[in-house]
Amino acid sequence: MSDVAHEGTSGGPPEAEDTSWRKRYWKKNLRLMITLLVIWFTVSFGFGILLIEPLNNIVILGFPLGLWFAQQGSIYVFVILILVYALWMDKIDDEFGVAERNEEGGYK
Amino acid sequence: MNETQFWTFFFIILTFGIYIIIAWRSRVKETKEFYVASQGVPTLANGAAVAADWMSAASFIGMAGLIAFLGSDGSVYLMGWTGGYVLLALLLAPYLRKWGKFTVPEFVGDRYSESVRIVAAIAAIVVSFTYVVGQMAGGGIVFSRFLGLSVEWGVVLVAVVIFIYAVLGGMKGITYTQVAQYTVLIIAYLIPAFAVAYQTTGIPVPQISYGQILAELDSLSVEFGLNEFTEAFSGRAGGQIDVFLVTLSLMLGTAGLPHVIIRFYTTKTVRGARYSAFWALFFISLLYLTAPAVGAFTKLNLLQGVQGQGPDSLPDWINTWAPTGLVTVNEDVETIGTVSNLATSGADLIVNNDILVLASPEIGGLPAPIVGLMAAGGMAAAMSTAAGLLLVISSAASHDLYFRVFKKTGASEKEQMMVGRIAMGVAILFAIWAGINPPAFVAQVVAFAFGLAAATFFPILILGIFWKKANGPGATAGMLTGLAFTGTYMIYTLEVFGTGANDHLFNVSPEGIGAIGAAINFIVIVVVSKLTAPPSEHVQEMVEDIRYPQTRKANVRS
């Protein structure tokens, strides 16, 4: 489940809590965020603006490819990126025990 | 009353009735319900509400027409107004939800200082207000065209319905009416789009099939003196660099606009805020992916309809729209040789961007009930956005200004509700007045609200969350330089406030300047924060705390 070494479980009072998990949680969050933002930039500003002219030489189903990225493709990718973020963060939350689920497994 | 008017009345009365029933069922008593719907809005419903809140009269009525004439460069709006949601979902929504409370100014007040809160509250009111005026005017156009009502009565009628559900139900009433409004507007947008796509190409999926007509559209466009639809950087004078900066400004502005951010305060959990962002963009994308197709198909139908025709033998829809002044025909020519969307172009046929969508069922020859549905959809788009904006104005005026500046302590729950409702009522009265007498510069200012939001709000929110050392003096200085820089360039290049328009510097249009303003804002915050004392321990603790959805449970392994 986790790639880091196991540590003693901390069930003690909050002031005695081991907070080193926080750094690892935040680091995983940032890494995911940056990866997704790189894709976000590539499809929109990369394919849809900076490289639109060369990509327009490729035509698929009548669409010049650069135009397709600028008007369709980038939007599909944006929707998928947010979904991947939400799903992946669920996994990270579970792993670090900060998921917002009650004991019955539902969400509060 | 003709058949179109009958169906328009039918759909408008039906939908308005639904909104009022929802409002009555979700009326509220407490401030928490009034401002954030008790933080009990289910994810899917919140997504639909964000989408309705977001998609304004401009998105519904204006965008496809704009893209039809801008062609490839219309993608600045498509990418700009959707890509911002990625930033919102990844960088802002979950953290602001974790922090909780009611408004955006309240967050910056807690995070930085009281003076930043007041500046932010005033900015939120100004930005939201310019927007509301556009919605009111949009509603007026729909009424005057479809029902033959005067624009004045149209605006008043829209305002009364919004007043009922916004004052009764606050955020809760607004949220659930927005869910209904989203449903109406998306059905109204998609049905004619699918029908036109099927008629033209035999494939009823406009997003896929509009590729097939692009080659024909390009050659017809050139024939009528317009740019090719598919040619990049022909629609905007500034070319590639301008397209880049405008897209970026719109994205950053989208992520910084208070009426969108505030909606993420209403979910039950941080997790709910993440999924709300997904549903929101999913619902928005249904319209945004369709808009370029609607633009392309309608333009093709329009050009084919007038090809080789003289002023006397033009299609019927031109006559029905002529009284609005949004279509003008040069009666002196033999055949229509040139078409344009610019009033000053001197073309034989001039069609305003704003009517392309509303007229698309008629241009495509679709039956009367669809035309009526279209009108109800346009109204839904205008009203849902107006209501969301009015809530921001009301909350900023009462929660962030009145109870912070004039009456700091001792306000009872009942009194706070009363002031919130009065602020909402006053805002609606102002909106009626401005909707009937729209100031000339409003249309332009709305477009630039994004640049201003990008250059002021976005950087202080991002650094407020991701950099613990960002402090009050830094945020104040950053916000003011961002505003001054961006505002100055807009005034320099635009004939808005009675000043002359100067040439664009380095091909940067005033719509794109917000991205540079945001960069300057970022730099100023970092430099000033480094030079002054860091924020208090308490504030840094708060920033640390919003990073984690909830306290850690015992017995976890990593």
Interface residues (C-beta under 8 A of the other chain):
Chain A: M1 S2 V4 H6 E7 T9 S10 G11 P14 E17 W21 R22 R24 Y25 W26 N29 M33 L36 L37 W40 S44 F45 G48 I49 L50 I52 E53 N56 I60 L61 G62 F63 P64 G66 L67 W68 A70 Q71 Q72 S74 I75 Y76 F78 V79 L81 I82 L83 Y85 A86 M89 D90 D93 E95 F96 G97 V98 A99 E100 Y107 K108
Chain B: I67 S72 G74 S75 L78 M79 T82 G83 Y85 V86 A89 L90 L91 P94 Q207 I208 Y210 G211 Q212 I213 L214 A215 T230 A232 Q240 V243 F244 T247 L248 K268 T269 V270 R271 G272 R274 Y275 A277 F278 L281 F282 S285 Y288 L289 P292 E544 R547 Y548 P549 Q550 T551 R552 K553 A554 N555 V556 R557 S558
